[in-house]
Amino acid sequence: MEENQPPIQRRHQHHSRPKKRHTLLKVLLIILAVLIVGGGVYAYKVLHDVKSTANKVYKSSGSNTKHLRNSQTALSEHKPISILLLGADTGELGRTYRGRSDTMIIVTINPDTKKTTMTSIPRDTKAHIVGKGSTFVEKINSAYSYGGSSMAINTTQELLNVPIDYYITVNMKGIEKIVNAVDGVDVNVPFTFTYEGVTYKKGAMHLNGKKALGYSRMRYDDPEGDYGRQKRQRQVITSIIKSAVSVKTLWNFGDILQTMSDNVQTDLTYNNMQTIQKNYRSAAANISDDHLQGQNATIDGSSYQVATTKELQRVSNKIRTQLGLKHETLNNLMTQQNANGETDSGGTNSANPYTN
């Protein structure tokens, strides 16, 4: 993925955004699937290919990443871990420069409780972008565009006071291929809608890559807006895991690995993946989801989601519980601005709906 990019310009009108946005992180979850099925099942050649792919997609988040704990120690001691899944729009609409992370999901994997939880952060969430100045506030999805995975990790950690141990990033280009490689996904469509010429009927459906892409993109016809889209994304991710570990996907394994090589970056090493395969795979059978809920706000002409301090604290507590950590009271720029009734670093509201 390219690290060079043109300067980011603030989006002033909601309707000016491209219609097509990010999609779910199907490719990323294949990595976790590889961990589950990798040990002792495949022949030497396949294992060799897995290691080769793991080495190719590896990329450190960099020296600017401010990890809140020693991730390698947590993994080696078989403690619960967290992975930040980033769906970058680099490949969207033919872009070649690094885009925004329009999908952000914190995945916690707890081998003790045998549970995995996916917590979505809306792309328009107001956040202090760590590394851009002490009071610089933007939509949280801009952190990746400004400073890659490192800035995205630092910003997420500060917003919720939770450690991010590892990251996985995927761009848009491989989405359809990876869904097709696992022979599609099964979803439960919440309501009937038509998107880009495809009708999705309420109830159970089996989707190929193109249809899964549309299913996870649609937002404007969803009564829950972006939150409804996040639910559909998490639904498809769960289906991807189940499809990826099934026997029928073994014949498509070469296609899966090739798609990963072309579209994925992660700071999980091959040895890390082996450790997860051995000690964390039982948690993949029990997957739940959640999201950070925000409130609509217009700041400098752009639409934001502003999370209340109470909601930020709720999500922080839940993730810390999943990681086996004690709760801590949040105190960051967002909670401070909420307490002061501020909409951004330069303006205030006479009424303050964001403290509760």
CORGI-V615731 format. One line per field, one symbol per residue. ss: DSSP state (~ for helix, > for strand, _ for the rest). phi: phi as a letter, one per 40 degrees, with the letter a starting at -180 (. if undefined). Layout:
ss: ???
phi: ???
This chain:
ss: _____________~~~_________~~~~~~~~~~~~~_____~~~~~~~~~~~~~~>____________~~~~~~____>>>>>>>>___~~~______>>>>>>>>>>____>>>>>>>___>>>>________>>>__~~~~~~~~~~~~~~~~~~~_____>>>>>_~~~~~~~~~~___>>>>>___>>>__>>>__>>>>>_~~~~~~~~~________~~~~~~~~~~~~~~~~~~~__~~~~~~~~~~~~~~~~~>>>___~~~~~~~~~~_~~~~~_>>>>>>__>>>>>__>>>>>__~~~~~~~~~~~~~~__________~~~~~~~~_>>>__>>________
phi: .cccacdcbcccbccccdccbcbcccccccdccdcccccgbccdcccccccccdccccacchcccbccaccccdcccgcdbbbccbbccdccfgcbccccccbbbcbbbbcccfbbbbbcbdccccaccchbhcbcbaccccdcccagcccccccccccbfbcbcabbbbccccccccccccggbbbbccacabbfgbcbcdhcabbcdcccccdccdbcccdcfccccdccccccdcccdccccccccccbccccccccdcbbbacccccdccccdcbbcccccbbbaaaccbbcabbfgbcbbbcccccdcdcdcccccccgbccbccaacccccdccgccacbabbcbbcbcb
